Amino acid sequence: MQAEDLLSLTTRSMPFGKHKGMLICDLPGNYLNWFAREGFPPGEIGRLLQLMHELDHNGLTFLLDPIRKR
């Protein structure tokens, strides 16, 4: 993980699926859990979804609060 990844979570939108257009940091936990069970997509989006799942699963989403406020 790099610092830019945290910024990307708060600025990148989900490009497909049920939650298309929603910021990755705003995706519901059950959706992230589904990807964890079924497999994350390849590439940058998959990497960001996996990172967001880890933050959500471990109760660390508060780390994004200072970034969101910018």
A tleap script that builds the chain and sets N, CA, C and O, in Angstrom:
source leaprc.protein.ff14SB
mol = sequence {
  NMET GLN ALA GLU ASP LEU LEU SER LEU THR
  THR ARG SER MET PRO PHE GLY LYS HIE LYS
  GLY MET LEU ILE CYS ASP LEU PRO GLY ASN
  TYR LEU ASN TRP PHE ALA ARG GLU GLY PHE
  PRO PRO GLY GLU ILE GLY ARG LEU LEU GLN
  LEU MET HIE GLU LEU ASP HIE ASN GLY LEU
  THR PHE LEU LEU ASP PRO ILE ARG LYS CARG
}
set mol.1.N position { 0.837 -1.174 0.000 }
set mol.1.CA position { 0.000 0.000 0.000 }
set mol.1.C position { 0.885 1.241 0.000 }
set mol.1.O position { 1.926 1.293 0.655 }
set mol.2.N position { 0.438 2.226 -0.749 }
set mol.2.CA position { 1.126 3.505 -0.793 }
set mol.2.C position { 0.151 4.583 -0.344 }
set mol.2.O position { -1.063 4.381 -0.368 }
set mol.3.N position { 0.686 5.728 0.064 }
set mol.3.CA position { -0.157 6.825 0.530 }
set mol.3.C position { -1.159 7.245 -0.542 }
set mol.3.O position { -2.284 7.627 -0.219 }
set mol.4.N position { -0.771 7.180 -1.791 }
set mol.4.CA position { -1.669 7.561 -2.887 }
set mol.4.C position { -2.891 6.649 -2.956 }
set mol.4.O position { -3.956 7.055 -3.421 }
set mol.5.N position { -2.726 5.414 -2.490 }
set mol.5.CA position { -3.846 4.472 -2.509 }
set mol.5.C position { -4.984 4.952 -1.616 }
set mol.5.O position { -6.154 4.806 -1.970 }
set mol.6.N position { -4.651 5.520 -0.472 }
set mol.6.CA position { -5.694 6.027 0.422 }
set mol.6.C position { -6.442 7.182 -0.232 }
set mol.6.O position { -7.663 7.283 -0.109 }
set mol.7.N position { -5.726 8.039 -0.916 }
set mol.7.CA position { -6.373 9.133 -1.646 }
set mol.7.C position { -7.266 8.579 -2.751 }
set mol.7.O position { -8.371 9.075 -2.972 }
set mol.8.N position { -6.793 7.568 -3.430 }
set mol.8.CA position { -7.586 6.961 -4.504 }
set mol.8.C position { -8.894 6.382 -3.985 }
set mol.8.O position { -9.911 6.429 -4.677 }
set mol.9.N position { -8.878 5.842 -2.786 }
set mol.9.CA position { -10.112 5.288 -2.212 }
set mol.9.C position { -11.189 6.354 -2.057 }
set mol.9.O position { -12.381 6.056 -2.135 }
set mol.10.N position { -10.769 7.595 -1.837 }
set mol.10.CA position { -11.725 8.678 -1.607 }
set mol.10.C position { -12.064 9.463 -2.872 }
set mol.10.O position { -12.902 10.365 -2.834 }
set mol.11.N position { -11.421 9.129 -3.990 }
set mol.11.CA position { -11.683 9.879 -5.222 }
set mol.11.C position { -12.129 9.003 -6.389 }
set mol.11.O position { -12.751 9.505 -7.325 }
set mol.12.N position { -11.828 7.720 -6.355 }
set mol.12.CA position { -12.186 6.819 -7.463 }
set mol.12.C position { -13.577 6.263 -7.269 }
set mol.12.O position { -13.967 5.905 -6.158 }
set mol.13.N position { -14.312 6.195 -8.339 }
set mol.13.CA position { -15.657 5.640 -8.327 }
set mol.13.C position { -15.631 4.188 -8.786 }
set mol.13.O position { -14.767 3.776 -9.560 }
set mol.14.N position { -16.584 3.437 -8.298 }
set mol.14.CA position { -16.748 2.055 -8.733 }
set mol.14.C position { -17.173 2.079 -10.199 }
set mol.14.O position { -18.190 2.689 -10.529 }
set mol.15.N position { -16.412 1.427 -11.087 }
set mol.15.CA position { -16.692 1.547 -12.520 }
set mol.15.C position { -17.760 0.593 -13.061 }
set mol.15.O position { -18.146 0.707 -14.225 }
set mol.16.N position { -18.241 -0.340 -12.247 }
set mol.16.CA position { -19.193 -1.333 -12.751 }
set mol.16.C position { -20.019 -1.879 -11.593 }
set mol.16.O position { -19.747 -1.604 -10.425 }
set mol.17.N position { -21.023 -2.650 -11.946 }
set mol.17.CA position { -21.792 -3.388 -10.958 }
set mol.17.C position { -22.900 -2.605 -10.283 }
set mol.17.O position { -23.254 -1.498 -10.686 }
set mol.18.N position { -23.424 -3.215 -9.254 }
set mol.18.CA position { -24.566 -2.692 -8.500 }
set mol.18.C position { -24.314 -1.291 -7.957 }
set mol.18.O position { -25.236 -0.478 -7.895 }
set mol.19.N position { -23.107 -1.007 -7.574 }
set mol.19.CA position { -22.765 0.279 -6.955 }
set mol.19.C position { -21.934 1.169 -7.887 }
set mol.19.O position { -21.116 1.969 -7.431 }
set mol.20.N position { -22.153 1.019 -9.177 }
set mol.20.CA position { -21.426 1.818 -10.172 }
set mol.20.C position { -21.615 3.307 -9.866 }
set mol.20.O position { -22.730 3.770 -9.626 }
set mol.21.N position { -20.491 4.048 -9.879 }
set mol.21.CA position { -20.520 5.487 -9.641 }
set mol.21.C position { -20.304 5.884 -8.192 }
set mol.21.O position { -20.053 7.057 -7.914 }
set mol.22.N position { -20.394 4.943 -7.258 }
set mol.22.CA position { -20.180 5.232 -5.838 }
set mol.22.C position { -18.682 5.249 -5.548 }
set mol.22.O position { -17.931 4.432 -6.082 }
set mol.23.N position { -18.252 6.178 -4.705 }
set mol.23.CA position { -16.849 6.200 -4.310 }
set mol.23.C position { -16.481 4.880 -3.638 }
set mol.23.O position { -17.285 4.311 -2.900 }
set mol.24.N position { -15.289 4.405 -3.891 }
set mol.24.CA position { -14.861 3.128 -3.319 }
set mol.24.C position { -14.913 3.168 -1.792 }
set mol.24.O position { -15.267 2.173 -1.159 }
set mol.25.N position { -14.565 4.301 -1.201 }
set mol.25.CA position { -14.585 4.405 0.265 }
set mol.25.C position { -16.004 4.354 0.833 }
set mol.25.O position { -16.169 4.133 2.032 }
set mol.26.N position { -17.028 4.551 0.005 }
set mol.26.CA position { -18.416 4.525 0.454 }
set mol.26.C position { -19.124 3.206 0.172 }
set mol.26.O position { -20.306 3.062 0.486 }
set mol.27.N position { -18.423 2.246 -0.413 }
set mol.27.CA position { -19.053 0.956 -0.716 }
set mol.27.C position { -19.427 0.235 0.572 }
set mol.27.O position { -18.668 0.262 1.541 }
set mol.28.N position { -20.592 -0.409 0.590 }
set mol.28.CA position { -21.004 -1.124 1.803 }
set mol.28.C position { -20.122 -2.343 2.075 }
set mol.28.O position { -19.600 -2.980 1.160 }
set mol.29.N position { -19.978 -2.638 3.354 }
set mol.29.CA position { -19.131 -3.753 3.775 }
set mol.29.C position { -19.551 -5.083 3.183 }
set mol.29.O position { -18.699 -5.903 2.841 }
set mol.30.N position { -20.870 -5.315 3.055 }
set mol.30.CA position { -21.298 -6.610 2.520 }
set mol.30.C position { -20.900 -6.772 1.053 }
set mol.30.O position { -20.671 -7.894 0.601 }
set mol.31.N position { -20.814 -5.677 0.309 }
set mol.31.CA position { -20.356 -5.723 -1.082 }
set mol.31.C position { -18.859 -6.045 -1.132 }
set mol.31.O position { -18.418 -6.854 -1.949 }
set mol.32.N position { -18.090 -5.411 -0.257 }
set mol.32.CA position { -16.658 -5.696 -0.178 }
set mol.32.C position { -16.419 -7.138 0.262 }
set mol.32.O position { -15.505 -7.798 -0.232 }
set mol.33.N position { -17.243 -7.626 1.195 }
set mol.33.CA position { -17.127 -9.017 1.642 }
set mol.33.C position { -17.420 -9.990 0.501 }
set mol.33.O position { -16.790 -11.043 0.401 }
set mol.34.N position { -18.375 -9.635 -0.354 }
set mol.34.CA position { -18.696 -10.484 -1.499 }
set mol.34.C position { -17.469 -10.635 -2.401 }
set mol.34.O position { -17.146 -11.738 -2.842 }
set mol.35.N position { -16.792 -9.520 -2.669 }
set mol.35.CA position { -15.575 -9.596 -3.486 }
set mol.35.C position { -14.513 -10.444 -2.797 }
set mol.35.O position { -13.801 -11.205 -3.453 }
set mol.36.N position { -14.405 -10.316 -1.483 }
set mol.36.CA position { -13.406 -11.108 -0.753 }
set mol.36.C position { -13.693 -12.607 -0.898 }
set mol.36.O position { -12.766 -13.411 -0.998 }
set mol.37.N position { -14.966 -12.975 -0.908 }
set mol.37.CA position { -15.340 -14.388 -1.061 }
set mol.37.C position { -15.193 -14.863 -2.507 }
set mol.37.O position { -14.675 -15.951 -2.759 }
set mol.38.N position { -15.649 -14.051 -3.445 }
set mol.38.CA position { -15.726 -14.464 -4.848 }
set mol.38.C position { -14.468 -14.153 -5.652 }
set mol.38.O position { -14.236 -14.752 -6.702 }
set mol.39.N position { -13.667 -13.230 -5.169 }
set mol.39.CA position { -12.442 -12.849 -5.868 }
set mol.39.C position { -12.497 -11.403 -6.327 }
set mol.39.O position { -13.492 -10.957 -6.898 }
set mol.40.N position { -11.431 -10.684 -6.073 }
set mol.40.CA position { -11.334 -9.293 -6.489 }
set mol.40.C position { -10.984 -9.241 -7.970 }
set mol.40.O position { -10.261 -10.107 -8.464 }
set mol.41.N position { -11.489 -8.232 -8.690 }
set mol.41.CA position { -11.143 -8.119 -10.107 }
set mol.41.C position { -9.658 -7.804 -10.272 }
set mol.41.O position { -9.014 -7.331 -9.335 }
set mol.42.N position { -9.123 -8.062 -11.440 }
set mol.42.CA position { -7.703 -7.765 -11.666 }
set mol.42.C position { -7.456 -6.267 -11.777 }
set mol.42.O position { -8.384 -5.484 -11.977 }
set mol.43.N position { -6.213 -5.888 -11.645 }
set mol.43.CA position { -5.811 -4.505 -11.867 }
set mol.43.C position { -5.977 -3.603 -10.663 }
set mol.43.O position { -6.149 -4.058 -9.532 }
set mol.44.N position { -5.920 -2.308 -10.938 }
set mol.44.CA position { -5.942 -1.303 -9.877 }
set mol.44.C position { -7.244 -1.316 -9.089 }
set mol.44.O position { -7.222 -1.191 -7.864 }
set mol.45.N position { -8.372 -1.465 -9.766 }
set mol.45.CA position { -9.655 -1.476 -9.062 }
set mol.45.C position { -9.695 -2.629 -8.065 }
set mol.45.O position { -10.139 -2.449 -6.931 }
set mol.46.N position { -9.246 -3.786 -8.466 }
set mol.46.CA position { -9.213 -4.932 -7.562 }
set mol.46.C position { -8.328 -4.683 -6.355 }
set mol.46.O position { -8.669 -5.048 -5.231 }
set mol.47.N position { -7.194 -4.061 -6.602 }
set mol.47.CA position { -6.264 -3.754 -5.508 }
set mol.47.C position { -6.888 -2.759 -4.536 }
set mol.47.O position { -6.750 -2.904 -3.322 }
set mol.48.N position { -7.580 -1.739 -5.075 }
set mol.48.CA position { -8.224 -0.750 -4.215 }
set mol.48.C position { -9.396 -1.353 -3.446 }
set mol.48.O position { -9.597 -1.035 -2.273 }
set mol.49.N position { -10.167 -2.218 -4.094 }
set mol.49.CA position { -11.272 -2.887 -3.401 }
set mol.49.C position { -10.744 -3.774 -2.277 }
set mol.49.O position { -11.337 -3.840 -1.201 }
set mol.50.N position { -9.652 -4.438 -2.527 }
set mol.50.CA position { -9.053 -5.290 -1.494 }
set mol.50.C position { -8.571 -4.447 -0.314 }
set mol.50.O position { -8.765 -4.825 0.841 }
set mol.51.N position { -7.946 -3.314 -0.600 }
set mol.51.CA position { -7.497 -2.416 0.461 }
set mol.51.C position { -8.690 -1.892 1.251 }
set mol.51.O position { -8.655 -1.859 2.481 }
set mol.52.N position { -9.747 -1.482 0.551 }
set mol.52.CA position { -10.925 -0.969 1.249 }
set mol.52.C position { -11.566 -2.052 2.103 }
set mol.52.O position { -12.043 -1.776 3.204 }
set mol.53.N position { -11.580 -3.275 1.604 }
set mol.53.CA position { -12.105 -4.389 2.398 }
set mol.53.C position { -11.293 -4.566 3.680 }
set mol.53.O position { -11.869 -4.758 4.751 }
set mol.54.N position { -9.987 -4.505 3.586 }
set mol.54.CA position { -9.136 -4.651 4.774 }
set mol.54.C position { -9.407 -3.543 5.782 }
set mol.54.O position { -9.508 -3.800 6.982 }
set mol.55.N position { -9.523 -2.315 5.299 }
set mol.55.CA position { -9.812 -1.193 6.206 }
set mol.55.C position { -11.166 -1.376 6.872 }
set mol.55.O position { -11.297 -1.193 8.082 }
set mol.56.N position { -12.171 -1.737 6.083 }
set mol.56.CA position { -13.520 -1.920 6.620 }
set mol.56.C position { -13.570 -3.088 7.602 }
set mol.56.O position { -14.121 -2.962 8.696 }
set mol.57.N position { -13.005 -4.201 7.213 }
set mol.57.CA position { -13.035 -5.413 8.042 }
set mol.57.C position { -12.333 -5.206 9.391 }
set mol.57.O position { -12.748 -5.773 10.402 }
set mol.58.N position { -11.285 -4.405 9.401 }
set mol.58.CA position { -10.515 -4.185 10.625 }
set mol.58.C position { -10.905 -2.913 11.367 }
set mol.58.O position { -10.222 -2.513 12.309 }
set mol.59.N position { -11.993 -2.274 10.953 }
set mol.59.CA position { -12.475 -1.085 11.649 }
set mol.59.C position { -11.561 0.119 11.523 }
set mol.59.O position { -11.463 0.926 12.448 }
set mol.60.N position { -10.896 0.247 10.391 }
set mol.60.CA position { -9.922 1.319 10.200 }
set mol.60.C position { -10.381 2.386 9.210 }
set mol.60.O position { -9.561 3.169 8.731 }
set mol.61.N position { -11.661 2.431 8.897 }
set mol.61.CA position { -12.143 3.404 7.925 }
set mol.61.C position { -11.968 4.840 8.407 }
set mol.61.O position { -11.957 5.769 7.600 }
set mol.62.N position { -11.831 5.028 9.723 }
set mol.62.CA position { -11.596 6.371 10.256 }
set mol.62.C position { -10.295 6.973 9.723 }
set mol.62.O position { -10.130 8.193 9.744 }
set mol.63.N position { -9.383 6.147 9.253 }
set mol.63.CA position { -8.133 6.652 8.679 }
set mol.63.C position { -8.375 7.499 7.427 }
set mol.63.O position { -7.530 8.311 7.049 }
set mol.64.N position { -9.512 7.309 6.799 }
set mol.64.CA position { -9.835 8.065 5.587 }
set mol.64.C position { -10.486 9.417 5.897 }
set mol.64.O position { -10.573 10.270 5.014 }
set mol.65.N position { -10.937 9.622 7.118 }
set mol.65.CA position { -11.645 10.866 7.467 }
set mol.65.C position { -10.844 12.126 7.157 }
set mol.65.O position { -11.403 13.038 6.547 }
set mol.66.N position { -9.575 12.236 7.535 }
set mol.66.CA position { -8.825 13.454 7.213 }
set mol.66.C position { -8.666 13.676 5.706 }
set mol.66.O position { -8.605 14.818 5.252 }
set mol.67.N position { -8.601 12.616 4.950 }
set mol.67.CA position { -8.445 12.720 3.503 }
set mol.67.C position { -9.762 13.195 2.879 }
set mol.67.O position { -9.754 14.010 1.956 }
set mol.68.N position { -10.864 12.698 3.370 }
set mol.68.CA position { -12.190 13.071 2.852 }
set mol.68.C position { -12.463 14.573 3.059 }
set mol.68.O position { -13.131 15.202 2.238 }
set mol.69.N position { -11.958 15.126 4.128 }
set mol.69.CA position { -12.260 16.518 4.474 }
set mol.69.C position { -11.533 17.523 3.607 }
set mol.69.O position { -11.824 18.718 3.667 }
set mol.70.N position { -10.583 17.053 2.793 }
set mol.70.CA position { -9.849 17.989 1.920 }
set mol.70.C position { -10.680 18.400 0.755 }
set mol.70.O position { -10.227 19.182 -0.082 }
savepdb mol mol.pdb
quit
